[in-house]
């Protein structure tokens, strides 16, 4: 069994995350002043200097600042500034967890243009797990994970009672597992199908065992874009309102951005600012996950595959713009292990988890490996020059991962 060592508060804060679980998100105490000292310790390129000074004094960046960050040619300095923000907050630590993705159905009443996962109910490869099948699937991974991530299509017949039973059965069977599931559009769909409010829907699901929302489906929070790439989905305001309601009932959520479809750079920045504004109101977002569009097998030919440089730039800008959302995730299921490791040097502090089973990104073209265990995740982090910290879903328990020492082979020879 792998050995996990709890990170002690007595360790040097320069290299170790502060793991007082009463402190939100594992942040180091006084990290803002540490960041200010780091920023003032060096000179910055002319276009980044005013932005660096704003960050040092705790000011949030505006739309104009965001445009500068996207257009600067000082790519390495941008990455250095984002890394300073990350390391001031968390030292040299990078977080991962032990999870699996179980997508309960691919049948969906919508047909978003970018989605390679969705199927009509008459498709040969359409599926819908019944509750026994869902619990049985969780059982395959229950000894190795502490989080199950479940999102799926908008099934035309599954109302609130179906999902209440699904999560309650699973949670009762596996009480140690945190169930993170259902995107905002799924919540809207279930609420509408069941003729109940979003608040009642979320409250009933929370009481049944759903612990948090993953945040998918934000795409770009601009309705002109949404009407082209995902017509029929929730509006930008509905996405924000559903997450606001989750926060109000005490359910933490993540938030996301799908970029590289048809949106402009300005629309990306406005997206980040809208998320930040809601976070100022509720403080319920725990992690932001930016991921580029993967065009393989999709129906959006006008979209472009983001370059590695653009992916790293997006990670860095997310860290700098979202000063009030604690964690920035380099989602390796989407960008792959290599770029996820590089992203840890551009402001990301999290690479998600072991995953083991995933359909949505892989049907869209992802080639990220699904066979990682905790040791492989830790090696990925260490190879990126960071310190692997295993976390739980809601970022209030942190343990340094120490890989088990391989057993030495002993050869026995008969004495002559």
C-alpha positions in Angstrom: 0.0 0.0 0.0 1.2 3.5 -0.8 2.5 5.5 2.0 1.0 9.0 2.5 2.6 11.5 4.8 0.5 14.3 6.2 2.1 17.6 5.5 3.0 19.3 8.7 2.5 22.9 9.5 6.0 22.9 11.0 7.6 22.5 7.6 9.3 25.4 5.9 6.6 27.3 4.1 8.9 28.1 1.2 8.6 24.5 0.0 5.5 23.1 1.7 1.8 23.8 1.6 0.2 24.9 4.8 -2.2 22.1 5.7 -4.3 23.5 8.5 -7.6 22.2 7.2 -9.4 25.2 8.7 -7.6 27.3 6.2 -9.5 27.5 2.9 -8.0 25.5 0.0 -4.6 24.8 1.7 -3.3 28.3 1.1 -0.2 29.6 2.9 -0.9 32.2 5.5 0.1 35.7 4.4 0.7 34.7 0.8 -0.4 38.1 -0.5 2.6 39.8 1.1 4.9 37.1 -0.1 3.6 37.7 -3.6 4.1 41.5 -3.3 7.8 41.0 -2.3 8.4 38.6 -5.2 6.9 41.0 -7.7 8.9 44.0 -6.4 12.1 41.9 -6.4 12.5 42.2 -10.2 11.8 44.5 -13.1 9.1 43.7 -15.7 8.7 44.3 -19.4 7.0 47.7 -20.1 3.6 46.3 -21.0 3.5 44.0 -18.0 4.8 46.4 -15.4 1.5 48.1 -14.6 -0.2 44.8 -14.4 2.4 43.3 -12.1 2.1 46.4 -9.8 -1.7 46.0 -9.7 -1.3 42.3 -8.7 1.2 43.3 -6.0 -1.2 45.7 -4.4 -4.2 43.2 -4.5 -6.1 44.9 -7.3 -8.1 42.8 -9.8 -7.2 43.0 -13.4 -9.7 44.5 -15.9 -10.7 43.9 -19.5 -7.9 46.1 -20.8 -5.3 44.3 -18.6 -6.6 40.9 -20.0 -6.1 42.1 -23.5 -2.5 43.1 -22.8 -1.9 39.6 -21.3 -3.2 37.9 -24.4 -1.2 40.1 -26.8 2.1 40.4 -25.0 5.1 39.0 -26.7 6.8 38.6 -23.3 5.6 35.0 -23.0 8.2 33.9 -20.5 7.6 36.9 -18.2 3.9 36.2 -18.3 4.5 32.7 -17.2 6.9 33.9 -14.5 4.3 36.3 -13.1 1.7 33.5 -13.0 4.1 31.1 -11.3 4.9 33.7 -8.7 1.2 34.0 -7.9 0.9 30.2 -7.7 4.0 29.7 -5.6 3.2 32.5 -3.2 0.0 30.8 -2.5 1.0 27.2 -2.4 4.7 27.0 -2.5 6.1 24.3 -4.8 3.1 22.0 -4.3 0.9 20.7 -7.0 -2.3 18.9 -6.2 -4.0 15.7 -7.6 -6.7 13.3 -6.5 -7.9 9.7 -6.9 -10.9 9.8 -9.1 -12.9 8.1 -11.8 -15.3 9.5 -14.4 -18.5 7.5 -14.8 -20.8 9.0 -17.4 -24.3 7.6 -16.7 -25.8 8.1 -20.2 -24.8 9.5 -23.6 -28.4 10.0 -24.7 -29.1 13.7 -25.0 -32.0 15.8 -26.1 -29.6 18.5 -27.3 -27.0 18.3 -30.2 -24.3 20.8 -29.4 -22.1 21.3 -32.4 -18.8 20.7 -30.5 -19.9 17.5 -28.7 -18.6 14.1 -29.9 -20.1 12.3 -26.9 -23.9 12.8 -27.4 -26.1 10.2 -29.0 -29.7 10.1 -30.0 -31.7 7.4 -28.2 -32.0 5.2 -31.3 -28.2 5.3 -32.1 -26.6 1.9 -32.1 -24.1 2.9 -29.4 -26.5 4.9 -27.2 -26.6 3.7 -23.6 -28.2 4.6 -20.3 -27.0 2.9 -17.1 -29.8 1.8 -14.8 -29.1 2.5 -11.1 -27.9 -1.0 -10.4 -25.5 -0.7 -13.3 -24.3 2.6 -12.1 -23.6 1.3 -8.5 -21.9 -1.8 -9.9 -19.7 0.4 -12.1 -18.7 2.5 -9.1 -17.9 -0.7 -7.2 -15.2 -1.5 -9.8 -13.2 1.5 -8.6 -14.3 2.0 -5.0 -11.2 0.6 -3.5 -8.9 3.0 -5.4 -10.7 6.3 -5.5 -12.3 8.8 -3.2 -14.2 10.8 -5.9 -16.6 9.8 -8.7 -17.2 12.4 -11.4 -20.6 11.8 -13.1 -21.9 13.9 -15.9 -23.9 12.8 -19.0 -26.5 13.6 -21.6 -29.9 15.1 -21.0 -32.0 11.9 -20.8 -35.6 12.6 -21.8 -37.1 10.5 -19.0 -34.8 10.8 -16.0 -36.3 13.3 -13.5 -35.3 14.2 -10.0 -36.4 10.9 -8.4 -34.0 8.9 -10.7 -31.0 11.0 -9.7 -32.0 11.1 -6.1 -32.0 7.3 -6.0 -28.8 7.0 -8.1 -26.8 9.2 -5.7 -28.4 8.0 -2.5 -27.8 4.3 -3.4 -24.2 5.0 -4.5 -23.4 7.1 -1.4 -25.0 4.7 1.0 -23.0 1.8 -0.6 -19.7 3.8 -0.7 -19.8 6.5 2.0 -16.1 7.3 1.7 -16.6 8.5 -1.9 -17.4 12.1 -2.8 -19.9 12.2 -5.7 -19.2 15.2 -7.9 -21.6 15.4 -10.8 -24.1 17.1 -13.1 -23.4 20.2 -15.0 -25.6 23.3 -14.9 -27.6 22.3 -18.0 -28.3 18.9 -16.4 -29.6 20.6 -13.3 -31.8 22.9 -15.5 -33.1 19.9 -17.5 -33.8 17.8 -14.4 -35.6 20.8 -12.7 -37.7 21.4 -15.8 -38.6 17.8 -16.4 -39.6 17.4 -12.7 -41.4 20.8 -12.6 -39.4 22.0 -9.6 -37.2 25.0 -9.0 -33.4 24.8 -9.4 -33.0 25.4 -5.7 -35.3 22.5 -4.8 -33.5 20.3 -7.3 -30.1 21.1 -6.0 -31.2 20.7 -2.4 -32.7 17.3 -3.0 -29.7 16.1 -4.9 -27.4 17.4 -2.2 -29.4 15.7 0.5 -29.3 12.5 -1.5 -25.5 12.4 -1.6 -24.3 14.7 -4.5 -21.4 16.6 -2.9 -20.4 19.2 -5.5 -20.9 20.3 -9.1 -18.0 19.9 -11.6 -18.7 23.2 -13.5 -18.8 21.8 -17.1 -21.0 23.5 -19.7 -19.8 27.0 -19.2 -18.3 27.0 -22.7 -18.0 30.7 -23.3 -20.3 33.0 -21.2 -21.5 34.9 -24.2 -24.9 34.1 -25.7 -24.0 35.0 -29.2 -21.3 32.3 -29.1 -23.6 29.9 -27.3 -26.4 30.3 -29.9 -23.9 29.0 -32.5 -22.0 26.2 -30.7 -24.6 25.0 -28.2 -28.0 26.3 -29.1 -30.6 25.2 -26.6 -28.2 25.0 -23.7 -28.7 27.2 -20.6 -27.9 30.9 -21.2 -24.8 32.5 -19.8 -26.8 34.0 -16.9 -28.6 30.7 -16.2 -25.2 29.0 -15.8 -24.1 31.7 -13.3 -27.5 31.6 -11.5 -27.4 27.8 -11.1 -23.9 28.0 -9.6 -25.0 30.9 -7.4 -27.9 28.8 -6.1 -25.5 25.8 -5.4 -23.2 28.1 -3.4 -26.2 29.5 -1.5 -27.2 26.0 -0.3 -23.6 25.2 0.7 -22.6 23.1 -2.3 -19.2 24.0 -3.7 -18.6 24.0 -7.4 -15.9 24.3 -10.0 -16.1 26.4 -13.1 -14.8 26.0 -16.6 -14.2 27.5 -20.0 -14.1 25.8 -23.4 -12.0 28.0 -25.6 -10.8 27.8 -29.2 -14.2 27.4 -31.0 -15.4 30.7 -32.5 -15.0 33.2 -29.6 -12.9 36.3 -29.6 -10.1 37.0 -27.1 -12.3 39.7 -25.6 -15.1 37.2 -25.0 -12.7 35.0 -23.1 -11.7 37.8 -20.8 -15.3 38.8 -20.2 -16.0 35.1 -19.3 -13.2 35.2 -16.7 -14.5 38.5 -15.3 -18.1 37.2 -15.0 -16.8 34.2 -13.0 -14.7 36.4 -10.8 -17.7 38.7 -10.1 -19.9 35.7 -9.0 -17.0 34.5 -6.8 -16.8 37.9 -5.1 -20.5 37.4 -4.3 -20.6 33.8 -3.1 -17.0 32.5 -2.7 -18.3 29.1 -3.8 -16.0 28.3 -6.7 -13.1 26.2 -5.6 -11.3 25.6 -9.0 -11.3 26.9 -12.5 -10.7 24.5 -15.4 -9.8 26.1 -18.8 -9.7 23.5 -21.6 -9.2 23.9 -25.4 -11.6 22.6 -28.0 -10.6 19.2 -29.4 -12.0 19.2 -33.0 -11.7 15.5 -33.8 -15.0 13.8 -34.7 -17.0 17.0 -33.9 -19.2 19.2 -36.1 -17.5 22.6 -35.8 -15.1 22.7 -38.7 -14.5 26.5 -38.3 -12.8 25.9 -34.9 -9.1 25.7 -34.6 -6.9 23.5 -32.4 -5.1 25.6 -29.8 -1.3 25.5 -29.9 0.7 24.5 -26.8 1.8 28.1 -26.3 -1.8 29.2 -26.4 -2.8 26.6 -23.8 0.0 27.7 -21.5 -0.9 31.3 -22.0 -4.5 30.6 -21.1 -3.4 28.9 -17.9 -1.3 31.8 -16.9 -3.9 34.4 -17.7 -6.5 32.4 -15.7 -4.2 32.5 -12.7 -3.7 36.3 -13.0 -7.3 37.3 -13.8 -9.0 34.9 -11.3 -7.4 36.2 -8.2 -10.3 35.1 -6.0 -10.7 31.5 -7.3 -8.1 29.4 -5.4 -7.2 26.7 -7.8 -6.3 26.6 -11.5 -6.5 23.1 -13.0 -4.4 21.9 -15.9 -6.9 19.3 -17.0 -4.7 16.5 -18.3 -7.6 14.6 -19.7 -7.9 17.4 -22.3 -4.4 18.8 -22.8 -2.4 15.6 -22.0 0.3 14.8 -19.5 3.1 16.7 -21.1 1.3 20.1 -21.3 -0.2 19.6 -17.9 3.2 19.2 -16.5 4.4 22.4 -18.2 1.3 24.2 -17.0 2.5 23.7 -13.4 5.2 26.2 -14.4 2.7 28.7 -15.8 0.4 29.1 -12.8 -1.6 25.9 -12.6 -1.5 24.2 -9.2 -3.7 21.1 -10.0 -3.7 18.4 -12.6 -7.0 16.6 -11.7 -6.6 12.9 -11.0 -6.1 9.3 -11.9 -9.5 9.3 -13.8 -9.1 5.6 -15.0 -12.2 5.8 -17.1 -13.4 8.8 -19.3 -15.5 9.1 -22.4 -16.3 12.7 -23.2 -12.8 14.0 -23.9 -11.5 10.8 -25.5 -14.3 10.7 -28.0 -13.4 14.2 -28.9 -9.8 13.2 -29.6 -7.9 13.2 -26.3 -5.1 10.7 -26.0 -4.4 11.2 -22.3 -3.6 7.9 -20.6 -6.2 6.4 -18.3 -4.0 4.0 -16.5 -2.4 6.3 -14.0 -2.3 5.4 -10.3 -1.2 7.7 -7.5 2.5 6.9 -8.1 2.2 7.8 -11.7 0.5 11.0 -10.9 3.2 11.9 -8.3 5.9 11.2 -10.9 4.2 13.5 -13.4 4.2 16.3 -10.8 7.8 15.6 -9.7 9.0 15.5 -13.3 7.6 19.0 -13.7 9.7 20.2 -10.8 6.9 20.3 -8.2 5.9 18.5 -5.0 3.0 16.1 -5.3 0.2 16.7 -2.8 -2.8 14.3 -2.8 -6.0 16.2 -2.0 -9.7 15.5 -1.6 -12.4 16.8 -3.8 -13.2 19.9 -1.8 -9.6 20.9 -1.1 -9.7 20.7 2.7 -7.5 17.6 3.2 -3.9 17.5 1.9 -1.3 14.8 2.2 2.2 14.7 0.7 2.4 11.6 -1.5 5.5 9.5 -0.9 5.9 6.7 -3.4 6.4 3.2 -1.9 9.9 1.9 -1.9 10.1 -1.0 -4.4 10.9 -4.3 -2.9 14.4 -5.6 -3.6 14.7 -9.0 -5.2 16.7 -11.4 -3.1 18.5 -14.2 -5.0 19.1 -17.4 -3.0 21.9 -19.6 -4.1 22.6 -23.1 -2.7 25.9 -23.3 -0.9 28.4 -25.5 -2.7 
